[in-house]
């Protein structure tokens, strides 16, 4: 069974959603936004009760929707953009997660893009960035002799630390095989530009010659340094690649975090059985991928829509 989790548009949610630190780490933003959206949906499905005790947590069936073998958590309706398509810059970042077979990525990428396009009510996106598991930018791999800083996020938070360590990066051939799927999306004009994350000079030097459509963007997490090494700056300039900073985690949704969010504990949504909840789903849940989307109104620089989808597989207990 497939679980499709969504945050809805976090720019139009309650104050607890839109007043977070601007550069909160993506894993903290994802989990807090999912919890908020679950809570809103649960409240909407819970009838008013008398007394001071308040209503019990509603059955997950009352605020989720099942379509075939997939369950939308919570029930979801698209929120189309209000202005013409040409008014927006739409950026999508797709996180492939550790320990998921790479041969699933073609179908996963298509599904992620389809969810975003339906959500925004559009037929194309401007930039698709892919995040491979186990990669983190290491300035020690480059010669850090540059005095040219690439401006990092202001006041990055240290909360919600990333659990990126312990995952081995993939070989270049696996990344290239995944890239072929992105190139097809580009050929079909579903995506205008492609991007990567955390690639240093050594990895770029091996990766670029095997691509048909070169990445135009390389995102770098500079949480451990504030200066991008000069060799990378020069190499990117030569290849026409724009260097951008970000504050994302590669392992944005670990299995333990997902089980806590969906579980039956105090902070869980009650989707999974346990702790007295016999109506919940039984089995092991494994996150498959996460996609983040952002739609910016060009002439005003305003983020009109931002959100996440996350897909997990539930291997139901016998």
N, C-alpha and C positions, 0 to 999 in steps of 0.2 A: 504494500500500500504506500502511496505517495502522500506526503504532507507538504502543502504549499503555504508557507508563512508569509505574511505581508505586514508592513508597517503603515500602509496608506501614505498619504502625503504628509510628511512630518512638519511641513511649513504651515499647514492649516489646522494643526491639532491644537490641543490645550496648551496653556502657558508652560506646563512642565515639559512640553516637547520643544517649543521654539525658543525657550530661554536658556538652553544649555550653552556651555562654552562653545564658541564658533569652531574651535579646532579640537574638540573632543575626539578621542581616538575612535575609529570606526567600530571596533567591537563593542565599546561602551554605548555608543550611539545606537547601534543595531539592537542590542539587547534591551536597552531602556525604551526604545521606540516600539519594539514588539510587545513588551509588557504593557505599555500605555495603550496600544491599540487593542490588545486582548481585554484589558480592563474596561475600556469604553464599550466594547461589544458585549461584554458580560453584563454590564449595567443596563444596556439597552434591552437585553433579553430577560431581565429579572423584574417580575411584577412587584409593585409596591406592597409592603407588608406592614402590619400594625406592630406596635411594640418597639422597644429600644434595641433589641438584639440585632436587628438588621437581617436582610435576606441571606440565606446560605449561598455558597458559590453554586451557580447554575450548572446543569449538565452541559458538557461541551457541545452536545448535539444541538442545543438551542441557539448557539452563536457561531457555529461553523456550517459549512455546506459541503456535502459530498457529491462529486460528479464522477461517476464510474468508479475507478479505483483510486481517485485522488480526493483528498479532503482539504478544503481551503480554510486556513486557520488565521484570522477569523473569516466569516463570510465576506466576500469582497466584491465591490463594484468599481469599475474604472473611474478615474477622475481626469477627463480629457482636458488638454490645454485650451485656453479660452481665446487666444489670438491666433492669427494665421501661422502656419508652420515656419515660414521664413523669418518670423519674429524671434525665433529661439535658437540658442545653442544647446544641444542635448548631448550630454556626456554620460556614458554607461561604463561602469567598471565591473568586470566579471571575475570573481574570486573562485578559482579551482581549489578544492580543499585536499588536505593530505589523506593518503591511504584510500583514495577513490581511483579505480582503474582509468587510465587515460583514454582507453578506447570508447568511453562513454561521452567524451567531451563534445563530439560533433552534435549529438542529440541534445546535450545539456546547453550548448551555446545557442542552438536554434530555439530551444524552449525559453531560455532567459530573454533573448531578444524579442520573442513573440509576446511574452508577458509585459515587457516594458512598452512595446508599441501599442498593445491593447490598452494598457493603463493610461498612456498619454494621448491616445486617439490619433496617432500619426503613422506614417509609413516608412520613416527612416530616422536614423540617428546620425549625429555629426562625428562623434568620436567614440570608439570602443577600445577600452584599455583592458588588457588581460593580466591577471595576477597569478603566477605559477606558485605552487606550494614549495616551501623550503628555501625561498630566495630572500635574502636581505642584502641591502647595499653595504658593502664593506670598503670603507675608504682606505683601509690598509692594503687593498689589492691595487691601489693606484698610487701615484706619486703626489702626495698632498702638499705641493709646493706653491699652490696658487693662492693669490690674495684676492681672487674674484669670488665673492660669496654669492650663492644662489639663495635668495631670501627665503628662509624657512617660515612656517606658520608662527605667528606672534603668540607668545604665552601658551605654548603647548601644555596640555594637562598631563600629569603623571598618573592620573587615575586610570583604572581599567587597563593595566599593563598587558602587552601583547604576549601571547603564549606561542611565539613563532619558533622557538628553539626546539632542537631535538628532531627536526624533520629534514631529511637529506634532500638537497635540490635535485631536480631531474636532469637527465642528460640532454644535450642539445637536440638530438634526433627526436626525442619525445616532444620537446617544445615545438620543433618545426612541424611535426605531424599535426599538432593542435593548431598551429598557425595557418595551416592549409584551410581549415574550416573558416577562419576569420577572413582569409583572402577570398573565399567563395562569397561570403556576405558582402564584401567590398565589390566584387564583380557584379553582384545582383543589385547593387546600388541601395542596399539596405543600410550600409554603413559607409560614410564618406572617408573617414580616416581611422587608422589603427594605431594602437599604442601598447607599450609594454611597461613593466615596473621592475625596478631594482637591478637593471642591467648595467654592469660596469664595462670598461673597455674590453677586457678579455672575453666576456660572454658575448658582447656585441660583435666582436671580430669574428667569432665562430658562427653567430646566428645570421647576420645580415646577408652573407653570400648565398645562403640557402633560401632566401625569401624572394617571392615574386613582387609582393607589395610590401615595401619597407615601412616600418613604424615611423610615424611623424612625431611621436611623443615618447619620452622615457621619464616615468615618474620615479623619484628617488625619495626615500624616507631618510631625512637627515637628523634623526633624533639623537644620533651619537656623534654628530659633527655639524659644524655650521658653515663649512666651506666645501664646495664641490671640487674635487681634484682637477688640476689644470689639464691633465691628459684626457679626461672625460669631456671637459668643456671643448677642447680642440677637436676631439674625435666627433662629438655630436655636431659641432658646427660644420665640419667637413661633410658629414653625411646628411645634413639638413634635418637633424632631429632636435626638437625642442625639449629642453630639460625643465621639468616641473617638480616641485616638492609636494609631498602628501603626508598624511598622518594616519595611514591605514595599517592594519595588521594583515599579514598574509593569511594566517589561520584565524579568520574573523569569527568563526562559529565552531568552537570545539565541541565534541560530543557531550562532554559533561555539562557544559553551559546549556546546550539545547535540552538535555534531559531535565535540568533544573527549571528552565523556563516552562516546559510543557508538563512537568510533573505535578504531583498532588500535595507537595509541601506548602508551607506558608507563602512562598514566593512563586509558586507554580500556578499554571492556568487550569490544571485538572484535566488535561487532555489524556495524559497517561495514567493508567491505573496505579494504585498504591496508596498506603496510609489511609485505609478505609474507603477509598474510592474504587468501587467495584464496577462502575459504569465506564471507566476510562479504557483506552486502548491498551492492550497487553502486547508486549514484545520489546525488541531492541530497536532504538531509533538511531539512525546514522545520517548526519548532515552530508549533503552531496555537493552543493554549490550555493553561492550567495551572489546577488547582483545588486549594485547600487546605481541609481539613476538620478540625474540632476538636469533640470530644464531652466535655463537662464534667459530672461528677456533681454535681448541684445542692447537695445537703445537705452535701457534703464539700469542694466547690470543687476537686476533683481532676480533672486531665485524664486520662481513661481511654484515649482514642484520638485520635491526631493523625497526619495524613499528607498526601501529595500524589499526584495523578494528573497526568500531562502527556501530551498527544497531539501527535504529529508526523506529517507526511505524507512518505513517501519516493517521490520521482519516480525510478523505476528507470531506470538507464542502458540504452540499447539494446544 
